[in-house]
């Protein structure tokens, strides 16, 4: 007998069949501008809460990649990405919202597959977490805006189907623990 929490909410095949793929994005979709009509209290909350959430995404992902049996770390990363997506959408910070949404989608696929990520998928996830953290830091006035956001989105889009064998071979030395886990 399984409880309700042990059933996956969506399978990888369900996620992929929901659409032909993610919407194409352009640089204008990844802007980090905060609207002038944004409530100051909401913006303050974003400035206080988002850096730790971005850090949670990064650290949870790194932990899960190092030990894919730690599914709770994957769920933590997905939860933090979801929260960032929602907060950024409320404030109209399109870049954070779009990247967090793409990342959350891939994390849902990883959760449904219940397997170690390929080295290329792991690299795409880490790149997205790093870019998301840099975006949040930029909005908070602590860093420059990332100059690789479109490339990171392209990596995530490739990670959806996990079909980039040329990268797997070239980058397997970056995440040797994944080869051992397979």
C-alpha positions in Angstrom: 0.0 0.0 0.0 1.5 3.3 -1.1 0.5 6.7 0.3 -0.5 9.6 -2.0 3.0 11.2 -1.8 4.7 8.2 -3.3 2.8 8.5 -6.6 4.5 10.7 -9.3 2.3 13.6 -10.3 3.5 13.5 -13.9 5.5 11.1 -15.9 8.3 12.2 -18.3 6.2 11.1 -21.3 3.3 13.3 -20.0 5.6 16.3 -19.7 7.0 15.9 -23.2 3.6 15.3 -24.8 2.0 18.4 -23.3 3.5 20.4 -26.1 5.8 20.0 -29.0 8.4 21.6 -26.8 9.1 24.7 -24.9 8.3 28.1 -26.4 11.2 29.6 -28.2 12.8 32.5 -26.3 14.6 35.6 -27.4 16.8 37.9 -25.4 13.8 40.2 -24.8 12.1 37.3 -23.0 15.0 37.1 -20.5 15.0 40.8 -19.4 15.6 41.4 -15.7 13.7 44.7 -15.4 11.4 45.2 -12.5 8.3 47.1 -13.3 7.9 50.6 -12.0 4.4 49.9 -10.6 5.6 47.0 -8.4 4.6 47.1 -4.7 7.7 48.0 -2.6 6.9 45.4 0.0 6.8 42.6 -2.6 10.1 43.8 -4.1 11.7 43.9 -0.7 10.4 40.3 0.0 12.0 39.2 -3.4 15.3 40.9 -2.5 15.4 39.1 0.9 14.0 35.7 -0.1 15.3 35.1 -3.6 19.1 34.9 -3.0 18.7 32.1 -0.4 16.2 30.3 -2.8 18.7 30.6 -5.7 21.4 29.2 -3.4 19.0 26.3 -2.4 18.6 25.5 -6.1 22.3 25.4 -6.6 23.3 23.4 -3.5 20.4 21.0 -3.7 21.2 20.3 -7.4 24.9 19.8 -6.7 24.0 17.4 -3.8 21.6 15.4 -6.0 24.0 15.2 -8.9 26.7 13.9 -6.5 24.3 11.4 -5.1 21.2 10.8 -7.2 19.7 8.5 -4.6 19.0 11.7 -2.6 15.7 12.4 -4.3 14.7 14.9 -1.5 17.5 17.2 -2.8 16.0 17.1 -6.3 12.6 18.0 -4.8 14.2 20.8 -2.8 15.7 22.2 -6.0 12.4 21.9 -7.8 10.5 23.6 -5.0 13.0 26.5 -4.8 12.9 27.0 -8.6 9.1 27.0 -8.5 9.1 29.6 -5.8 11.5 31.8 -7.7 9.3 31.4 -10.8 6.2 32.5 -9.0 7.9 35.5 -7.2 9.5 36.7 -10.4 6.2 36.4 -12.3 4.4 38.5 -9.7 7.1 41.2 -10.1 7.3 40.9 -13.8 11.0 39.9 -13.8 10.6 37.9 -17.0 14.2 36.5 -17.2 14.1 34.9 -13.7 10.6 33.6 -14.3 11.3 32.1 -17.7 14.6 30.4 -16.7 13.2 29.1 -13.4 10.2 27.7 -15.3 12.5 25.9 -17.8 14.6 24.6 -15.0 11.6 23.4 -13.0 10.3 21.5 -16.1 13.6 19.6 -16.5 13.7 18.9 -12.7 10.2 17.4 -13.1 11.4 15.2 -15.9 14.4 14.1 -13.8 12.0 13.3 -10.9 9.7 11.3 -13.1 12.7 9.3 -14.6 14.0 8.6 -11.1 17.5 8.0 -12.5 20.9 9.7 -12.4 21.2 12.6 -14.9 23.5 12.1 -17.8 26.7 14.3 -17.6 25.3 16.6 -20.2 22.0 17.0 -18.4 23.8 17.6 -15.2 25.9 20.2 -16.8 22.8 22.0 -18.2 21.2 21.9 -14.8 24.2 23.4 -13.0 24.6 26.0 -15.7 20.9 27.0 -15.3 21.2 27.1 -11.5 24.3 29.3 -11.8 22.6 31.6 -14.3 19.5 31.9 -12.2 21.6 32.8 -9.1 23.4 35.5 -11.2 20.1 36.8 -12.4 18.8 37.1 -8.8 22.0 38.7 -7.7 21.7 41.2 -10.6 18.2 42.2 -9.6 19.4 42.6 -6.0 22.2 44.9 -7.3 25.0 42.5 -6.3 26.3 41.2 -9.7 26.3 41.9 -13.4 23.5 40.4 -15.5 24.5 37.0 -17.0 25.6 37.2 -20.7 24.9 33.6 -21.4 21.1 33.3 -20.5 20.0 32.3 -24.0 22.8 29.7 -24.3 21.7 28.3 -20.9 18.1 28.1 -22.1 19.3 26.2 -25.2 21.2 23.8 -23.0 18.1 23.2 -20.9 16.0 22.7 -24.0 18.4 20.0 -25.2 18.4 18.5 -21.6 14.6 18.0 -22.0 15.1 15.0 -24.2 18.6 14.4 -22.9 19.7 13.9 -26.5 23.2 15.3 -26.8 25.5 12.3 -26.8 28.4 14.4 -28.2 28.4 16.4 -25.0 28.1 13.3 -22.8 31.3 11.9 -24.1 33.2 15.2 -24.0 32.0 16.2 -20.5 31.8 12.8 -18.7 35.0 13.7 -16.9 33.3 16.7 -15.3 30.8 14.5 -13.4 32.6 11.1 -13.1 30.3 10.1 -10.2 27.4 10.0 -12.7 29.1 7.4 -14.9 29.7 5.3 -11.8 26.0 5.6 -10.8 24.7 4.4 -14.1 
